[in-house]
Amino acid sequence: MSADTERAAPGDDQEWFASAKKIYPMAVHGTFRKIKWALLLLTLGVYYFLPFIRWDRGPNAPGQAVLVDLEGRRAYFFFIEIWPQEVYYITGLLIIAAITLFLMNAVAGRLWCGYLCPQTVWTDLFLFIERKVEGDRRERMALDRAPWTAEKVGKRALKHVLWLLVAWWTGGAWVLYFSDAPTLVHDLATLQAPFVAYAWIGILTATTYLLAGHMREQVCIYMCPWPRIQAALTDENALNVTYRWDRGEPRGSLKQNKALERQGLPAGDCVDCHQCFHACPTGVDIRKGAQLDCIQCGLCIDACDTVMLKVGKPTGLIAYDTDENIQRRVEGKDSVYKIVRPRTVIYAGFIALVGAIMLGALLTRDFAGISVLHDRNPIFVRLSDGSIRNGYTVRVLNKRNYERFFMLHVEGLPAETSVSAVGIERTFADRPVIDIGPDRTRELRVLVTVPAGAKLPESTDVTFRLTESVMGEVVTADDYFKAP
């Protein structure tokens, strides 16, 4: 249901539900429309073409800059490589995204909804195509009322074909993030790609076509939970697209307002032209105040400013403002804009903190790993010569895309202690040298033997130290050595 639909309380002779009225947003020009065009081109440009950017990671590594390699269980973002064990980076990004939404809401309401939400961006693109094919608001309304002719069929067919092409490329671009883009494009074109690729392209094509072409504002009003959430997070200092009724009322036609002015009676600047309403993509009359349907895209501001310039009035009758400022102006006080306040500072600080933690973890992370599991049965073995042996299962991880060699050493035991790895014959300074292929893990059985006569407590803390032979990278794992 659009904003201009009457919402009367249901009674005996009234229906509980009303059919949605089709909305015909008119084209507008101005500052906020330019901002939306710029963001649309930027976001869609990144989405559609980012998979084709190359990045040299050396041999045995994919050359796509941004790639989610499900088969290899890796995610790549330019110089960053994420392993499954590092899923906490995804958690951090989700936390930052959520707090960024809160910050945007605290500063200026539904900035995300009006400018960056995928539903808004693709709906804008679909509306642009619709206007180019069928005309602006009046032409589209007339076309809907007109009988079916060859011209009408042609326009409708062309519009839907263009919509489907955009939706198809949208679905196709998505799957390119999960496989080498040029190779997958070739396979798709020659019908050699896996079935799952065609299935996902079909699913995403259908959803984009339906959501952006047909459902449009219904998604924002009824399907999306964010309008309900953000309403609970906002406060009186958050800027919102606002009709400044202190200046606009009493409203009336330009002729009526001028007549009132000649009589010395109060007249508002609003000429009741309804251009703000006609420009709204969700059908909201902003003059009725804050509404759940409003995505605060600012197009009504551009529409109103255009009219104000034509009638010789100052712009800004509709603008980003607060109800508190309107009340202050009514009382003869100056407007106050509190962008920096405890709420926004806390949000920004939390974003910076999580970002710093993630950056620190990224800069200090290891490209190798080791885990140790002590044998349970038996815990230790006394050999015939009186020495004590403990067995361990050691798993070594190589995160680099080339083969590496690691020396294994156990610390915390007497110097005469021997360390051997089953199946490993190569040693250096009596230490096993373990070779691991690129992006691989290797599980080994390691035997640690303390010679007879060594006086050890029942349990001794030990450290397994793994040292890379070329770069000198060191990773460790703690465990224990059991003795009688």
Secondary structure, DSSP 8 states (H G I E B T S, - for coil): --TTS------TTS-S-------------SHHHHHHHHHHHHHHHHHHHGGG-B----TTS--BSEEEETTTTEEEETTEEE-GGGTHHHHHHHHHHHHHHHHHHHHHSSHIIIII-HHHHHHHHHHHHHHHHH-SHHHHHHHHHS---HHHHHHHHHHHHHHHHHHHHHHHHHHGGGS-HHHHHHHHHTT-S-HHHHHHHHHHHHHHHHIIIIITHHIIIII-SHHHHHHHH--TTS-EEEE-HHHH-S---HHHHHHHHHTT----S-----HHHHH-TT---GGG---TT----SHHHHHHHHHHHHTT--S-SEEEE-HHHHHHHHTT-------SSHHHHHHHHHHHHHHHHHHHHHHH--SEEEEEEE--SSS-EE-TTS-EEEEEEEEEEE-SSS-EEEEEEEESS-TT-EEEETT---EETTEEEEEE-TTEEEEEEEEEEE-TT----SEEEEEEEEEETTT--EEEEEEEEE--
